[in-house]
Amino acid sequence: MHSKLADVGLTIFSQMTQLARQHGALNLSQGFPDFPAPLALKEALTKHVMADANQYAPMTGLPALREQVAALIDRCYGASVCPENEITITPGATEAIFCAIQALVHPGDEVIVLDPCYDSYEPSVRLAGGITRHVPLDEGFAPDWEAFAAAISDRTRLVIINSPHNPSGAVFTKADLDQLAALTESRGIHVLSDEVYEHLVYDGLQHHSVLAHPQLYGRAVVVSSFGKSFHVTGWKTGYLVAPPALSAEIRKVHQYVSFCAPTPLQWALVDFMQQHPEHVEELAAFYQAKRDRLCAVLADSRFSFAPAAGTYFQLVDYSAIRDDLDDVAMARWLTEEKGIATIPLSVFYQNPPEGQRWLRLCFAKTAETLDRAGELLCKI
Ligand SMILES: Cc1ncc(COP(=O)(O)O)c(C=O)c1O
């Protein structure tokens, strides 16, 4: 069989989770909470399933949920988007990203991504017949705008950005968005802004959404995830926001990829967002406490790190411990020998920097899990 994605295998996230299971290791690899989803959200889902809200939803999402998203965007960024023409509910941010790429990228078009980056971008670009240009972020995981400018060509169609950033936790500044706008404007290059960790920003920092940047938003698609914001990654429910003409094109793809996101999940989110607006407001403090707990226990370890500015991931440098191992070997060793599963940073790159010794830990975990992780990591 002539594969379209010949070099694609099981993702590192599935591999590490499998390995963690095999060795009974504590799993800080894949990015998902190990604590319960909000009770009111689960009760709302049960209620809607039992009330038989179990048939197809409208292709673009329940109007009531699109209204909630528009209200949230207004509250968070002071931006006004039309629930009818600019918001589409999708089965996960991943589907939104895939559909946006299929709608925008033609065969031979180039798409710039900033490495390290989330693993779904490149295969989606390739399936659209596009070519991915990887531009590395700098050592502090900030964009290198000179390198970015050099990567732009006549064929550049789309740029994919992700802030707050998985895997580094870095957060774009307003100046970064201004730079991006200036460098892409004259060629009308589209921007796909993956903002699934939009509410997870710490230490008083602010998330600068493309939704609040009119110059960029006019040619952008912004993607977010209810899974991340409501502790329900397994619900695989997200949304995309784009100006009407762009939304219309992306909806053409979405309607044939999945048609719609699951109905009862959407109703449950409507109820919960209506009744608990404080949930999103409290999210940054909730996760900052988890980050601080992990960093406090790691302070006594031989790992070095700077506390993550955003997301629920913390990078740690292990060069003082096993500089002889590359990060994939180190992640395996830690899982098999030390009982803790992490993700090596190199898998997020096309060309990982030589000698980089970073691992990614997920801190979307209970205090008990974080303390246990600290104990294991401090022994190493
Ligand atoms: C940067 C980034 N984008 C997108 C996603 C996918 O979100 P969803 O689970 O809603 O598809 C993830 C999930 O890990 C992510 O880290």
Ligand as a Chemical Component Dictionary entry (heavy atoms), coordinates in Angstrom:
data_LIG
# 
_chem_comp.id                   LIG 
_chem_comp.type                 NON-POLYMER 
_chem_comp.pdbx_formal_charge   0 
_chem_comp.three_letter_code    LIG 
# 
loop_
_chem_comp_atom.comp_id 
_chem_comp_atom.atom_id 
_chem_comp_atom.alt_atom_id 
_chem_comp_atom.type_symbol 
_chem_comp_atom.charge 
_chem_comp_atom.model_Cartn_x 
_chem_comp_atom.model_Cartn_y 
_chem_comp_atom.model_Cartn_z 
_chem_comp_atom.pdbx_ordinal 
LIG C1 C1 C 0 -1.040 22.666 21.320 1  
LIG C2 C2 C 0 -2.218 21.763 21.236 2  
LIG N1 N1 N 0 -3.108 21.941 20.258 3  
LIG C3 C3 C 0 -4.191 21.158 20.135 4  
LIG C4 C4 C 0 -4.433 20.132 21.021 5  
LIG C5 C5 C 0 -5.632 19.242 20.806 6  
LIG O1 O1 O 0 -6.753 19.618 21.534 7  
LIG P1 P1 P 0 -8.055 18.667 21.500 8  
LIG O2 O2 O 0 -7.837 17.582 22.492 9  
LIG O3 O3 O 0 -9.191 19.579 21.863 10 
LIG O4 O4 O 0 -8.183 18.129 20.116 11 
LIG C6 C6 C 0 -3.517 19.889 22.039 12 
LIG C7 C7 C 0 -3.718 18.744 22.960 13 
LIG O5 O5 O 0 -2.817 18.268 23.595 14 
LIG C8 C8 C 0 -2.388 20.729 22.169 15 
LIG O6 O6 O 0 -1.488 20.547 23.131 16 
# 
loop_
_chem_comp_bond.comp_id 
_chem_comp_bond.atom_id_1 
_chem_comp_bond.atom_id_2 
_chem_comp_bond.value_order 
_chem_comp_bond.pdbx_ordinal 
LIG C1 C2 SING 1  
LIG C2 N1 SING 2  
LIG C2 C8 DOUB 3  
LIG N1 C3 DOUB 4  
LIG C3 C4 SING 5  
LIG C4 C5 SING 6  
LIG C4 C6 DOUB 7  
LIG C5 O1 SING 8  
LIG O1 P1 SING 9  
LIG P1 O2 DOUB 10 
LIG P1 O3 SING 11 
LIG P1 O4 SING 12 
LIG C6 C7 SING 13 
LIG C6 C8 SING 14 
LIG C7 O5 DOUB 15 
LIG C8 O6 SING 16 
# 
